[in-house]
Amino acid sequence: MKTKRRAGAVIYHILVCGFGLVMLYPLFWMFMSSFKETNTIFTTAGSLIPKSFTFENYANGWRGFAGVSFGQFFKNSLFVAVLGTVGTLASSACVAFGFARCEFKGKKILFGAMLASMMLPGQILMVPQYLWYEKLGWVGSFAPLIVPFCFAIQGFFVYLMMNFIEGIPKELDEAAKIDGCSYYGIFGRIILPLMSPALITGGIFSFMWRWDDFMSALLYINDADKYPVSLALKLFCDPGSSSDYGAMFAMATLSVIPIVLIFIFFQKYLVDGIATSGLKG
């Protein structure tokens, strides 16, 4: 039996490692291609290791376009991602607490409407949202990329946090009420500190989605000084003339680093938040 278990474990780990290598291969290819000369990237696509390493792609990519360095694009993406994530977490946590702990009329209807909103494709909302933001004078600014996530309900994050809050014993709420805490006190002093895994999990997903958001930036940003990284990378590819794929892969490699670091440092909280385990004895 022990031999069979060991053989099964070995086969399992071999399959998992092989699948992991297949998933990571495109990223590794992009990273290695960033050190190749642009005119040799696709002619030597079958070879991962460059014949001669060059850092010129990183220098050319960081130089940017029209006097705007790629550092400015990173600042724009960081500004949008951080503010959008903070707004998403704050609004979603308040709504999740209301659904999980408060009783009010129309609660089931509102909860059903929130779940229904998660099923709507984003493409359906593009035209009405654009017309609305245009009337507000937001087109051409960061407002459409930040403000909606600070006040609009994000169904996925609300549902994630609500499940986590429901795993926290209600006896803690009752004890706090006896001590004179209001709903605001219960939320701020008890629920919010205990739901940190769910908040970190939601923050990781929100930051990643805001950082990689290409379509919203394409619709609402028309000034190169305000381009985020996701939109600026497209400028390296010009179908009408030559494309600097080496610089594009170099900057794409740098753009992946923040997401990778977030996953490395917050992996423990990510697992706890997805599991929505609540309090552990």
N, C-alpha and C positions, 0 to 999 in steps of 0.2 A: 504493500500500500504506500509506503514511504517513497519507494522508487517511482511509482506512478504519479504521486503528487509532485515530486521533484521534476519529473519529465514534463508534466502539465504546466508547472510554473515556468520552466525553461522555454517551452513552446510559446506560452503566453507572453513572456517578456520579449522574445524574439519578434513575435508578430507586432507587439506594441511599438518596439523600437523601430521596426521596419516601416510601420505606418507613420510614425513620427518623422522619420527621415524623409519620407515622401512629402509630408506636409511642409517641412522646413526647406526642402530643396529650392523652391522658387525664391525664398528670401536669401538663401546662401548664394544662389546664382546671381541675384541682383547685387549683393554685397561684393562678390568677386568681380563682377562686370564693371563696378564703379572704379576699379583700378586698371581697367583696360583702356587702350586708346579707342576713341569713338568709332573710327573706321574699321576696327577689328572686332567689335563686340559681337556682331552677328555672323561674321565670317568664321569666328572661332567659338561659336555658341556651344559646340559639343565639348569644349574644354573648359573646365571650371577655373583652373589655375592660369592666370595671365602669363604670357611669355616674358613680359617686362612690366613691372609695377610702375604706375604713374599716379601722382597726386594732383595732376593738372585738372582733372574733372572736378575735384572738390573746390579748387581755387576758382575755376570758371563758373561753377554753379553758385558759389557763395557771392560772387560778384553781382549776380542778379540781372535785372533788366532796367533799361531807361533810367539809370542812376539810383535805382532802388535795390539795395542788397537783399540777399535772402534772409539775413538776420531780421529785417523788418517784417518779412512774411511770417517768420516764426513768432515774432512778438504779436502780430495780429491773431494768429491761430491760438496762441496761449491766452490772449485777452478774451477772445470769444469762448474758448473751451472752459476756462476757469469760471468766468461770470455765469455762463450758461449752466454749468454743473452746480454751482452754489445755488442759483435760483431754482433749478430743478429739485435739488435735495430739500431745500427749505419748503417749497410749496407742496411737494409730494409727501413729506413727513407730516405736515399739518393735516392734509386731506386723509392720509392713511390713519392717523390717530382718530380723526372724526368718525371714519367708517368702522374702526375696530372697537372703539370704547364709548362713543356717544350714541344715544338713541334720539331720533328726531323723525318727524313725518317726511315721507318721501325718500327715506334712506335707500330702500331697495330699488326704487326707480332710478335714483341718481347713480347707484352702484351699477345697475344694468346698463345705463347710458355710458358710463365710463368704460365698461367692458366692450360695449358695441363700438366705441370710438377706437379701440385697439384693432378692430378688424377692418377699418377703413384704410385703403392704400393711400400713401402720401401724395400720389399723382392726382388724386381727385381734388385735393385741397390747394394745389398749386395756383390755379387761375384765380379763384376767389380770394385767396390770401394775398396774392400779388396786387390785385385791384384795391384791396383794403389797405395794404401798407402804402400803396402809391398815394391814396387819398390822405393818409396820415403824414405823408412827406418823409417816410422812412427809407424809401428806395435810395440806394447809394450810401447808406450808413450801416453801422453794425447792429442797429436796433432790431431788424427782423431776425437776426441770428441769436439774439440774447433775450429780449423782452418776452417773447412768447413762452419761453421755457421757465421764466420766473413767475408767471401768473397762470399759465395754462396747465391743466391737469395732464400729467404724463402717466397714462394708464399702467404701463409696465412697472414703473417705479412705485406707484401707489399700491399696486397689487403685491409687489415684492415686500414692501415695508409693512403692509397691513397683515400679511401672513406672519411676519416676524413678531409684530406687536401682539397678535393673538396667542403666540406661544409664551408670552410673559404672563405669569400668574396674576389674576385679577385681585388676589388678596393684597398685593402691594398697593393697588389703587385704593382699596378700602381702608388699609392702614393709614395711607396718606390723607384720606378724607377725614378720618378720626382726628388726625393731628392738625386739621384746619386747612389742608391744601385744596385749592380750586382745581378745575380742569387744566388751567394754564400751569399751575404748579406741578401737577402730576406729570404733565407732558414734559416740562422743562427739567424737572429734578429727578424723575424716575425713568420714564419711557425713553427719552432722548439719549441719556447715557448708556442704557442697556441695548439700544438698537444700533450701536456703532458698527457692528458687522454688516448689517443691512445698508446703512448709510455709505460705508466704504464700498460695498459691492455696487450699489447704485451709482456712486461717484465714478467708479472705474468705467462702467458701461457708458455713462453720460459723457465723461471726458473723451472716451474713445470715439463715440458717435459725433460729438461736436468737432473733434480734431479732424476726423476724416470726412466731414460733411462737404461734399463737392457741389451738389445741386443747388442748395440754398445760396451758397456764395456766388454761383454762376448766375442766379436769378437776380440777386439784390445788390451785389457789389460791382460797380462799374469804374472804379478808380484803382489803378495799379498800386497806389500807396496803401490800400486797404485790403489787398488780396491776402487770403490765408494760404497756408502751404499747399493745401489740397488743390487750389485753383492755380497757384503759381507754377506747380509742376507741369501743368499742361502747356505752359509757354515754351518749354524746351522742345516740344514736338510741333513742327510746322510742316504740314503736308505739301505746302506750296514751294518750299525750298528745303534746305538741309536742316536736319534735326540733330541736336546735341544730346544723344542718348546717354553718353558717358556722364555729363553733368546732371542729367535727369535722374539717373540711377544713384549718383552720389548724394544728391539732395533727398531723394526718396529714402535712402539708407539712414540719413540723419533724422528724417521725419518719423521713422519707426522707433527711434531710441526712446522718446518719452513714454510711449505705450509699453515697451518692453520693460523699462525700469519700474513703471507702476505695477505691472503684473508680478515682477520679481519681489518687490518690497511688500506688496499687499496680498500675496497669494493666500495666506492663511485666512485673512478676513474674507476674501472672495469665496472660499469654500464654505465658511461658516454662514455667510450671508445667503448664498444660494440654497443651502440646506434648510435655512430658516428654522434653526433648531431651538431658538429662544434661549431660556436659561438652562444651564446644565447643572445637574446636581453635584 
